[in-house]
């Protein structure tokens, strides 16, 4: 088993994080027929790294980045009981490191940061047909909420 450590992402990580972003998109393409063809970008990674509202961390093994994730502070809808929540995104683990519970280490760190910010709620989005990810999030303690539906017309 590899020794894994966590640290804050920084701009020196940009090249690898751009590769991770493409890994996320590649994994999601078969799950989402609504994704456009060609090269896509989901994130403004330098902004994620520099924002005071985002805790962006990476997992390291043998001085190489192997995983990522962030927690963004967000205002909740006025009708929700918690005025703010943490939104988790950019969860990615390199394929050769999957199955080692690295995502749990990242989620735990993000949850701890959220608690330090006095948040009471975490949220994330996951494709309904991504059963592997759903099981991992449920094992961590997340529960399903809304189902987003759409159709071509």
Order of alpha helices (4+ residues) and beta strands (2+ residues): beta-alpha-alpha-beta-beta-beta-alpha-beta-alpha
